[in-house]
Amino acid sequence: MKAMTIKVHTQSLFILGFVILIAGCINMSHKVVDKTAGLNGSFEVTEKGLPVNWILYTPNTVPDADFQIILDREIYKEGEQSLRFDVKRCSSISGWKSPGFTNEFNVVRKYIGPARYKLSLWVKNAGAEFVIKAGGVSAMKGNMITLIRENKRINDWKLLEYEIEVPEDRWLRLELNILQPGTFWIDDIRIEKI
């Protein structure tokens, strides 16, 4: 009986270890870093069709979704292109389960607290529901606030501006998600200390 219990525990540990290993291999996002590109808030610096220095939730990483991420050279606010999400199907759960992107700016050692930052960005929307969140986070804590959650059509570029407080020992995090199908553009993200 004791030998059988040990065998069952050993098999259970092996299965658990295998599941953890497989889960660790699943990509939940895509990111390419180019320290010379800075914030890259106008999405001008790219690699393989995606903007650098952003953690992107792509068609290859988002489960049960049908969408494209496009660098739009026809509709843009600043520079020569904007970032466009053409979404046919997606989850309404934000984070890595929906199309979008995030950035924790601790890698570039910018936007660290204690400080107050002004976040500005331009958006256009054709039918999608989108949510933008920001806040001060650390490796173990965070206070992400929903800045806007909207599904209204925005025919012309709309400027969104927010002030975000980042406490000591935390850094700024920004996240955008598309929660319902449609087309959404974003461009000219700027962050400045105030």
C-alpha positions in Angstrom: 0.0 0.0 0.0 2.8 2.4 0.9 4.6 1.7 -2.4 1.4 2.4 -4.3 1.0 5.8 -2.5 4.5 6.8 -3.3 4.0 5.9 -7.0 0.8 7.9 -7.1 2.5 10.9 -5.5 5.5 10.6 -7.9 3.2 10.5 -10.9 1.2 13.5 -9.6 4.3 15.5 -9.1 5.5 14.6 -12.6 2.2 15.7 -14.1 2.2 18.9 -12.1 5.7 19.7 -13.2 4.9 19.0 -16.8 1.8 21.3 -16.7 3.9 24.1 -15.1 6.6 23.6 -17.8 4.1 23.8 -20.7 2.3 26.8 -19.1 5.6 28.6 -18.9 6.2 28.1 -22.6 3.0 29.7 -23.6 3.6 33.3 -24.9 1.1 35.7 -23.5 2.6 38.7 -25.3 5.2 39.9 -27.8 7.9 42.5 -27.1 11.0 43.7 -29.0 13.2 46.2 -27.1 15.1 48.9 -28.9 16.6 51.3 -26.2 17.5 53.9 -28.9 13.8 54.3 -29.8 12.8 55.7 -26.4 9.1 55.6 -25.7 8.1 55.1 -29.3 4.8 56.6 -28.6 4.1 57.3 -32.3 4.9 53.7 -33.2 7.4 54.8 -35.8 10.2 52.4 -34.9 9.1 48.8 -35.8 10.4 45.3 -36.2 8.6 42.6 -38.3 5.5 44.8 -38.6 5.1 45.6 -34.9 6.2 48.7 -32.9 9.2 48.2 -30.6 9.2 48.9 -26.8 5.6 47.9 -26.3 4.3 44.6 -24.9 1.8 43.6 -27.5 -1.1 41.1 -27.1 -1.0 39.8 -30.7 -3.0 37.3 -32.8 -0.3 34.7 -31.9 -0.7 35.2 -28.1 -4.4 36.0 -27.5 -6.6 32.9 -27.3 -10.0 32.7 -29.1 -9.6 36.0 -31.0 -9.6 37.1 -34.6 -7.8 40.4 -35.2 -4.9 42.1 -36.9 -2.5 44.7 -35.7 -1.6 47.1 -38.5 0.8 50.0 -38.8 -1.6 52.4 -40.6 0.3 54.7 -43.0 -2.9 56.3 -44.3 -4.6 57.4 -41.0 -2.3 58.8 -38.4 -2.0 61.8 -36.1 1.7 62.3 -35.7 4.7 61.0 -37.7 4.1 58.7 -40.6 1.8 56.0 -39.1 -0.5 55.0 -36.3 -1.2 51.7 -34.6 -4.5 50.1 -35.7 -6.4 47.2 -34.3 -8.9 45.5 -36.7 -10.9 43.2 -34.4 -13.4 40.6 -35.7 -13.7 38.5 -32.5 -12.3 38.9 -29.0 -12.8 38.3 -25.4 -14.2 41.1 -23.2 -11.7 40.2 -20.5 -8.9 42.7 -20.5 -5.2 42.0 -20.0 -3.4 39.4 -22.2 -6.7 37.7 -23.1 -7.8 40.7 -25.4 -6.1 42.5 -28.2 -4.0 45.5 -27.1 -0.7 46.4 -25.5 0.9 47.3 -22.2 4.1 48.8 -21.0 5.8 48.9 -17.7 8.4 51.6 -18.0 10.8 50.2 -15.4 13.0 48.7 -18.2 13.9 52.1 -19.6 14.2 53.4 -16.0 11.8 56.2 -16.7 8.5 57.2 -15.1 9.4 56.1 -11.6 7.8 57.4 -8.5 7.3 59.3 -6.4 6.1 61.5 -9.2 3.0 62.8 -11.0 2.9 62.2 -14.8 0.8 63.7 -17.6 -0.3 61.0 -20.1 -1.6 62.2 -23.4 -2.6 60.2 -26.5 -4.8 60.4 -29.5 -7.5 57.9 -30.5 -10.0 57.1 -33.2 -12.7 54.4 -33.0 -15.0 52.7 -35.4 -17.3 50.4 -33.4 -14.8 48.8 -30.9 -15.1 49.0 -27.2 -11.8 49.9 -25.7 -10.4 50.4 -22.2 -7.3 52.3 -21.2 -5.8 51.8 -17.7 -2.8 53.3 -16.0 -1.2 53.5 -12.6 1.8 52.9 -10.3 3.0 49.3 -10.0 5.8 47.3 -8.6 6.7 43.6 -9.1 4.2 42.6 -6.4 1.8 45.5 -6.1 -0.2 47.8 -8.3 -2.9 50.4 -8.5 -4.2 50.4 -12.1 -7.1 52.8 -12.6 -9.5 52.7 -15.6 -9.0 56.0 -17.3 -11.6 55.4 -20.1 -13.8 52.6 -21.2 -15.9 53.5 -24.2 -17.5 52.2 -27.4 -18.6 55.4 -28.9 -17.6 56.1 -32.5 -14.9 58.7 -32.7 -14.6 59.9 -36.4 -11.9 62.5 -35.9 -8.8 62.1 -33.7 -9.6 62.7 -30.1 -7.0 63.8 -27.5 -7.2 62.1 -24.2 -5.2 63.5 -21.3 -4.8 62.2 -17.7 -2.6 62.8 -14.7 -1.3 59.8 -12.9 0.2 59.6 -9.5 3.0 57.1 -9.1 4.0 56.4 -5.5 7.5 55.8 -4.2 9.1 52.4 -5.1 6.7 52.0 -8.1 6.8 52.8 -11.8 4.2 53.8 -14.4 2.2 51.1 -16.2 -0.1 51.8 -19.1 -2.5 49.2 -20.7 -4.9 49.3 -23.7 -7.3 46.6 -24.5 -10.0 46.1 -27.2 -13.0 44.4 -25.6 -15.5 44.2 -28.5 -15.0 44.0 -32.3 -14.4 47.1 -34.4 -11.5 49.2 -35.6 -9.4 51.3 -33.2 -6.5 53.6 -33.8 -4.0 55.1 -31.3 -1.1 57.5 -31.9 1.2 60.0 -30.4 1.4 58.7 -26.8 3.3 61.2 -24.6 4.3 61.0 -21.0 5.8 64.0 -19.1 6.6 64.6 -15.5 4.6 67.4 -13.9 
